[in-house]
Amino acid sequence: MLGELVLTITNTTKFIDLKEWAKDHDSYSKAFLSFAGYKNFRRLEKETACVIIKLANNVITITPTEYDRKDGGFSHLVDKEVTCSPDAESIYEHLIPLLKRSNYEHLAS
């Protein structure tokens, strides 16, 4: 399920116009927080496991992050980056070890 979801997302092209986003940053931020079930970004950052996933040249690259306790936000852990083939099973096998938080265990089914 998780690998299939990631594969679907990486094969979907949707870009946000940065000029439009900058004009209405608050609206986009509030909509995202509402969708994710949070009231503020600080709490979201503390309770979320975050990975950066990209598809380029028929290779999936997964970059884990960690919460930056000092400045907030996420620090990219490039030295722990993994790559795999763009198929659901391979994505799942490489992604699950990077999502160590228990609130993501339901995605493993």
C-alpha positions as CSV (number, residue, x, y, z in Angstrom):
1,M,0.0,0.0,0.0
2,L,2.6,2.6,1.0
3,G,4.9,1.8,-1.9
4,E,2.0,2.0,-4.3
5,L,1.0,5.3,-2.9
6,V,4.5,6.8,-3.2
7,L,4.7,5.5,-6.8
8,T,1.4,7.1,-7.7
9,I,2.5,10.4,-6.2
10,T,5.9,10.5,-8.0
11,N,4.1,9.8,-11.3
12,T,1.7,12.6,-10.7
13,T,2.8,16.0,-11.9
14,K,1.3,19.0,-10.1
15,F,3.2,22.2,-9.5
16,I,2.2,25.1,-7.4
17,D,2.8,28.5,-8.9
18,L,5.2,30.1,-6.4
19,K,3.9,33.6,-7.2
20,E,0.4,32.5,-6.3
21,W,1.6,30.7,-3.2
22,A,3.6,33.8,-2.1
23,K,0.5,36.0,-2.5
24,D,-1.7,33.6,-0.4
25,H,0.8,31.8,1.8
26,D,-1.5,31.9,4.9
27,S,-4.3,30.2,3.0
28,Y,-2.1,27.4,1.7
29,S,-0.5,26.9,5.1
30,K,-3.8,26.8,6.9
31,A,-5.3,24.4,4.4
32,F,-2.2,22.1,4.7
33,L,-2.3,22.1,8.5
34,S,-6.0,21.4,8.5
35,F,-5.5,18.5,6.1
36,A,-2.7,17.1,8.3
37,G,-4.8,17.6,11.4
38,Y,-2.6,20.1,13.2
39,K,-3.1,23.7,14.4
40,N,0.5,24.9,14.0
41,F,3.7,23.9,12.2
42,R,5.8,23.5,15.4
43,R,3.6,20.7,16.6
44,L,3.5,19.1,13.2
45,E,7.3,19.2,12.9
46,K,7.7,17.6,16.3
47,E,5.3,14.7,15.7
48,T,6.0,14.0,12.0
49,A,8.4,11.6,10.3
50,C,9.4,13.4,7.1
51,V,11.2,12.0,4.1
52,I,11.9,13.7,0.7
53,I,11.1,11.4,-2.2
54,K,12.0,12.2,-5.8
55,L,11.8,10.3,-9.0
56,A,14.5,11.1,-11.6
57,N,16.0,9.1,-14.4
58,N,13.8,6.1,-13.4
59,V,15.3,6.0,-9.9
60,I,13.6,6.8,-6.6
61,T,15.7,8.7,-4.1
62,I,14.5,8.8,-0.5
63,T,16.2,11.4,1.8
64,P,15.2,11.1,5.5
65,T,15.1,14.2,7.7
66,E,15.1,14.9,11.4
67,Y,13.4,17.6,13.5
68,D,15.7,20.5,14.2
69,R,15.1,21.1,17.9
70,K,17.0,24.4,17.9
71,D,15.6,26.1,14.9
72,G,12.5,24.1,14.0
73,G,11.9,22.6,10.6
74,F,13.6,19.5,9.2
75,S,17.3,18.9,8.5
76,H,17.9,16.7,5.5
77,L,20.1,13.7,6.3
78,V,21.7,13.4,2.9
79,D,24.3,10.9,4.2
80,K,21.4,8.5,5.0
81,E,19.8,8.8,1.6
82,V,18.8,5.6,-0.2
83,T,17.9,4.9,-3.8
84,C,15.8,2.1,-5.3
85,S,13.9,1.1,-8.4
86,P,10.5,2.7,-9.0
87,D,8.4,-0.2,-8.1
88,A,6.0,-0.4,-5.1
89,E,7.7,-3.3,-3.3
90,S,11.2,-1.8,-3.6
91,I,9.9,1.6,-2.4
92,Y,8.2,0.0,0.6
93,E,11.3,-2.0,1.6
94,H,13.5,1.1,1.5
95,L,11.0,3.5,3.0
96,I,9.7,1.6,6.0
97,P,13.1,1.5,7.9
98,L,13.2,5.3,7.6
99,L,9.8,5.8,9.1
100,K,10.5,4.8,12.7
101,R,7.7,6.6,14.3
102,S,4.8,4.4,15.6
103,N,2.1,6.6,14.0
104,Y,3.2,5.4,10.6
105,E,2.9,1.7,11.4
106,H,-0.6,1.5,9.9
107,L,0.9,2.2,6.5
108,A,2.9,-1.0,6.6
109,S,-0.1,-3.2,5.8
